[in-house]
Each structure stands twice: as C-alpha cells, then as structure tokens.
Amino acid sequence: MNDSGGYKRDAIRVGLLWLALVVVLEVVWFSVEILPRQYAEEARIIDDAFNLLTILGIPVFSFVVAMLIYAALRFRSGGDASQDGPPIKTSTPVVVTWLVVTTALAVFILINPGLVGLAELRANPDADLVIEVEGQRWQWVATYPNGAEVRDELVLPVDTRIKFEVTSVDILHSFWVPGFRTKIDAVPGLTTSVYATPTELGSFAEDSALRLQCAELCGIGHARMVMPVRVVEKAEFQAWMADQLTAEAPAAEGRG
C-alpha cells in the first residue's frame, strides 16, 4: 500500500499530466479550423455554443484520460496475471470534488449555452421571407411566396430572415444546411419550421457547406438527397424569382 507521501506524489504527477493534456488540447482546438464557414447569423450562435462546450469539456476529458494513462503505467501488475492486485481505496475528497465540479458544469451549460442559446435563436419569430420546403424520396422541392417551385437550387437573399416551413410526403427526412448549422426534421403530415438569416454571399459551387442536405437516413437514395444553395443580393434574388415564374409559364401552357 502507498503511504500518504506516495499518494501525494501520484496526485502531483496526475495533476501535471492533466494540465499538460489540457494545454495541448486547448491549443489544438484554437489552432485547427474544423467547422464549416459561417453563412448565417444562426451559425455564429451555434458555433459559439459548440466552442464553449468544447472548451469546458476538454478539462473533464483530459482528467479522465490522465487518470487512465497514469493508472495503467503506475499500477500495472508486475506479478502473476491470474491474481488480483492489491486493493486501492478511493479518496472521498476526490470523489466529492469530482461530483461537485461536474454537477456545477452541467447546471452551467444547461443555462448557457442551453437556455440562453435557444432564447437567442428564437428571439425573433417574425420572418421577411417564408419558403415551404417539401422532402420526398429523394429530392427537395422549395415553394416561394410567389408560387414558384424549384427542385434544382435553393436561392436565398442575403441579410434576410427566412422561415423554412418543412414537411415530407413519404417518410422522415431532415432539413440541414451545414453553412447555416440549423436543422429540423421533415415529418409526414406535420409542418415544422426553422429560421436562418444568411449573412454571407456564396454558392454550392464555391463551398459545399452551402447545400440543403437530408440528415436523416431515409433509404437507398439518402446520400443523393442534396439541393445546392446560393445566397445572393436582394435585387438579384427578386430578379431570379421573376425568372422562375417566366420559365414556369411556357411549361404550364405546354401541359395544357
């Protein structure tokens, strides 16, 4: 059995290893860009929440890893592999501290970014533009306020709060634009809604994060259920919408 001095040395070594892991992982996290580019105000809110959760989670994760590494090296068996090693008693102060710290962290993140982030995302229920989006195996159909229906590309005006009213005609799908971060299920017989406020111009041709992707495994064509997204200036958007109606008119006459 270790004496009190041995326990203190073990604690110091684990603490130093934990501190080193925290520093390395925090530096790596701030040095490497792993998230897609932000194309909407909602993306900023969600990324801020994700970054905060990661920053808070790294010390907890590092502590567990440090304990596992140190225990595997320091207390590995040097005798008969068929025999149990000497028992090691737990430390009540460590257990209590762990419980108090993790509980405090859980309550903190429940409030922020949990409740605070949701409140920020839902702060404005009004929309400048409402687009109906219908999912079906295996494509998306977007209907604009002027009645234009598009299947090949979702075109959106910049600096405009957009409400997407989402539904499905067959099975569960999921509306997700990586560049906006927002996601909502498309449910048969139910209309769900999600908001996005594009803040950057761009297109799928320039950045694959600008795509409407089904994020719910929906069958053999799931991976192909993609619609390119293009964010344009407001004047260009109005001209594009007028062109869609002009293009639909001859098609409707031909069917008649």
C-alpha positions in Angstrom: 0.0 0.0 0.0 1.2 3.5 -0.7 1.8 5.9 2.2 0.4 9.4 2.3 3.6 10.7 0.6 3.1 8.2 -2.2 -0.5 9.4 -2.7 0.7 13.0 -2.9 3.3 12.2 -5.5 0.7 10.3 -7.5 -1.6 13.2 -7.2 1.0 15.7 -8.3 2.0 13.6 -11.3 -1.6 13.1 -12.4 -2.2 16.8 -12.0 0.8 17.7 -14.1 -0.2 15.2 -16.8 -3.8 16.5 -16.7 -2.5 20.1 -17.0 -0.3 19.2 -20.0 -3.2 17.5 -21.8 -5.5 20.4 -21.2 -3.0 23.0 -22.6 -2.2 20.8 -25.6 -5.8 20.1 -26.5 -7.0 23.7 -25.9 -4.1 25.0 -28.2 -5.0 22.4 -30.8 -8.7 23.3 -30.7 -8.0 27.0 -31.2 -5.4 26.3 -33.9 -7.4 24.0 -36.2 -10.4 25.0 -38.1 -12.8 22.0 -38.3 -16.1 23.8 -38.6 -17.6 24.9 -42.0 -17.6 28.6 -42.8 -20.5 30.5 -41.3 -23.0 31.8 -43.8 -25.8 32.8 -41.4 -26.3 34.5 -38.0 -27.6 31.3 -36.6 -24.3 29.6 -37.5 -22.5 32.1 -35.2 -24.8 31.4 -32.3 -24.5 27.6 -32.7 -20.7 27.7 -33.2 -20.3 29.9 -30.1 -22.2 27.3 -28.1 -20.2 24.4 -29.6 -16.9 26.2 -28.9 -17.9 26.9 -25.3 -18.9 23.3 -24.7 -15.6 22.1 -26.1 -13.6 24.5 -24.0 -15.4 23.3 -20.9 -15.3 19.6 -21.9 -11.6 19.4 -22.6 -10.5 19.6 -18.9 -13.0 16.9 -17.9 -12.0 14.7 -20.8 -8.3 15.3 -20.1 -8.7 14.4 -16.4 -10.2 11.1 -17.3 -7.5 10.3 -19.9 -4.8 11.4 -17.5 -6.1 9.1 -14.7 -6.3 6.2 -17.2 -2.8 6.7 -18.5 -1.2 7.1 -15.1 -3.1 4.2 -13.6 -2.2 1.9 -16.5 1.5 2.8 -16.1 1.9 3.3 -12.4 -0.3 0.5 -11.1 0.1 -2.2 -13.8 0.6 -5.7 -12.4 4.1 -7.0 -12.2 3.2 -10.4 -10.8 1.0 -13.3 -11.7 -1.5 -12.2 -14.3 -4.1 -14.7 -12.8 -4.0 -13.0 -9.4 -5.7 -9.7 -8.4 -3.6 -6.8 -7.4 -3.7 -5.2 -4.0 -6.9 -3.2 -3.4 -6.8 0.6 -3.8 -9.1 2.6 -1.6 -10.9 5.5 -3.2 -10.4 9.1 -2.0 -13.5 10.7 -0.6 -12.3 14.3 -1.2 -11.6 13.4 -4.9 -15.0 11.8 -5.4 -16.8 14.7 -3.7 -14.8 17.3 -5.7 -15.5 15.5 -9.0 -19.2 15.3 -8.2 -19.4 19.0 -7.2 -17.4 20.2 -10.2 -19.2 18.1 -12.8 -22.6 19.0 -11.4 -21.8 22.7 -11.5 -20.6 22.4 -15.1 -23.8 20.5 -16.0 -26.0 23.2 -14.5 -23.9 26.0 -16.1 -24.2 24.6 -19.6 -27.9 23.9 -19.1 -28.3 27.6 -18.6 -25.6 28.8 -21.0 -25.5 28.0 -23.8 -28.6 25.8 -23.4 -31.4 28.1 -22.4 -29.6 31.3 -23.4 -28.7 29.9 -26.8 -32.2 28.7 -27.5 -33.6 32.0 -26.5 -31.2 33.8 -28.8 -32.2 31.5 -31.7 -35.9 32.0 -31.1 -35.8 35.7 -30.1 -37.4 36.9 -33.3 -40.4 34.9 -34.5 -41.0 37.2 -37.5 -39.7 36.5 -40.9 -39.0 38.6 -44.0 -39.5 35.6 -46.3 -41.3 32.3 -45.9 -40.3 29.3 -48.0 -42.1 26.0 -48.0 -39.7 23.0 -48.3 -41.0 19.5 -49.0 -38.9 16.4 -48.7 -39.6 13.3 -50.7 -37.5 10.3 -51.8 -35.1 11.5 -52.8 -35.3 15.2 -53.5 -36.3 18.6 -52.1 -39.0 20.9 -53.5 -39.0 24.5 -52.4 -42.0 26.7 -53.0 -41.5 30.5 -52.8 -44.2 33.1 -51.8 -44.9 33.9 -55.5 -45.8 30.3 -56.2 -42.5 29.3 -57.9 -41.4 25.8 -57.3 -37.8 24.8 -57.6 -36.0 21.4 -57.4 -32.6 22.2 -58.7 -31.3 25.0 -56.5 -32.4 26.9 -53.3 -31.7 30.6 -53.9 -31.8 32.9 -50.9 -31.4 36.7 -50.4 -28.6 37.9 -48.1 -29.4 39.8 -44.9 -32.9 38.5 -44.8 -34.6 36.5 -42.0 -36.0 33.4 -43.7 -38.5 31.0 -42.2 -38.5 27.5 -43.7 -41.7 25.6 -43.3 -40.7 22.0 -43.7 -42.7 18.8 -44.3 -42.4 15.4 -46.0 -44.7 13.5 -48.3 -43.4 10.0 -47.6 -41.0 9.2 -44.7 -38.9 11.1 -42.2 -36.2 13.4 -43.7 -34.2 16.1 -42.1 -33.6 19.7 -43.4 -30.0 20.7 -42.8 -27.7 23.4 -44.4 -24.2 23.0 -42.9 -23.3 26.6 -43.6 -26.3 27.7 -41.6 -26.0 24.9 -38.9 -29.7 24.8 -38.4 -31.5 21.5 -38.7 -35.1 20.3 -38.4 -37.0 17.1 -39.1 -39.3 16.8 -42.1 -42.2 14.8 -40.9 -45.1 13.4 -43.0 -48.4 15.1 -42.1 -46.7 17.7 -40.0 -45.1 21.1 -40.8 -42.1 22.0 -38.8 -40.2 25.3 -39.0 -36.7 26.6 -38.7 -35.1 30.1 -39.3 -32.0 31.2 -41.0 -30.6 34.7 -41.6 -27.9 34.5 -44.4 -25.1 37.0 -43.8 -22.6 36.0 -46.5 -22.8 35.6 -50.3 -21.9 32.3 -51.7 -22.9 29.2 -53.6 -22.5 25.4 -53.5 -20.1 25.7 -56.4 -17.7 27.7 -54.2 -18.4 25.9 -50.9 -20.0 22.5 -50.3 -21.3 23.8 -46.9 -24.0 25.7 -48.9 -26.2 22.7 -49.7 -29.6 21.5 -48.4 -28.7 18.0 -47.2 -31.0 15.3 -45.8 -29.6 14.4 -42.4 -31.9 11.6 -41.7 -31.1 8.1 -43.1 -34.1 7.7 -45.5 -33.2 4.9 -47.8 -31.1 4.0 -50.7 -31.1 7.5 -52.2 -30.3 9.3 -49.0 -26.8 10.4 -50.0 -28.1 11.9 -53.2 -30.8 14.0 -51.5 -29.0 17.2 -51.9 -30.1 20.6 -53.2 -27.4 23.3 -53.9 -27.9 26.6 -52.0 -26.9 30.0 -53.4 -27.0 33.2 -51.3 -27.3 36.4 -53.5 -28.0 40.1 -53.2 -31.7 41.1 -52.7 -32.0 42.7 -56.1 -30.6 39.6 -57.8 -33.0 37.4 -55.7 -36.0 39.4 -56.9 -35.0 39.1 -60.5 -34.4 35.3 -60.1 -37.9 34.8 -58.6 -39.4 36.6 -61.6 -37.4 34.4 -63.9 -38.7 31.3 -62.3 -42.3 32.3 -62.9 -41.5 33.2 -66.5 -39.9 29.8 -67.0 -42.8 28.0 -65.5 -45.4 29.8 -67.7 -44.5 28.1 -71.0 -44.2 24.7 -69.3 -47.7 25.1 -67.9 -49.1 26.1 -71.3 -47.4 23.1 -72.8 -49.1 20.8 -70.3 -52.4 22.5 -71.1 
